[in-house]
Amino acid sequence: MSTAKEILLQATGLSAWYGAAQILFDVGLNVRRGEVVALMGRNGAGKSTTLKTLIGMLDKRRGSVSFLGKDISKSEPHHAARMGLGFVPEDRRIFTDLTVTENLEVGRQPARRWPDGSEAPLWTPQRLFTLFPNLGEMPGRAGGRMSGGEQQMLTVARTLMGNPYLVLLDEPSEGVAPVIVEQMAQMILELKAQGVSILLSEQNMHFAELVSDRAYVLEKGQIRYEGSMAELAANDEVRRAYLSV
């Protein structure tokens, strides 16, 4: 029988390089089923690099990553995606020439079951249009004719079409209007209610507090703090040292 404490994603001793420059130093973290975990830190702390390393986008990496109990340390990103690890990049990467509906179809994968045999969340365009009403109003619009916030939602929705068990979400509140940020927070809470786990990289403390159960704080590629979101919110010293600009 599965429990809410079941670890879906675990990384230990994660190091990564861009060329000769080492960006991550022995990062360790985990995400449990049905949990939202924030990876926090200033610009350049290594948050995006951590997500890219977890899904296998960096060639020069070391350490262990397991997903659903399987070793994906040496996997290519498409292998991890096929297993049910979703990734929403900060730069969106939608197909600007394709319509909203066509972008969603690109991401479609078969239905999944949890290891205990129960059904994992199944996403359809109709269900996603309920979650993202803005997209539901423009199914035939080309991706290139959408606002930044709408493109951000489309990227998340396309990832969900793969029916992921866990989503790596890079800077969801970055550079979008406050009303979109609010919708993003609602969306994350809705995903969590459906049993999807989320690891999000984030600088916005208020946003992270709204949605996250736990937090890791990165500084210069190393984990400097981990604890519940409530503990981090109450810890002025840690926030001043690693999060204040």
Secondary structure, DSSP 8 states (H G I E B T S, - for coil): ---TT-EEEEEEEEEEEETTEEEEEEEEEEEETT-EEEEE--TTSSHHHHHHHHHT--SSEEEEEEETTEE-TT--HHHHHHHTEEEE-TT----TTSBHHHHHHHT-----B-TTS-B-----HHHHHHH-HHHHT-TTSBGGGS-HHHHHHHHHHHHHTT--SEEEEE-TTTTS-HHHHHHHHHHHHHHHHTT-EEEEEE--HHHHHHH-SEEEEEETTEEEEEEEHHHHHH-HHHHHHHT--
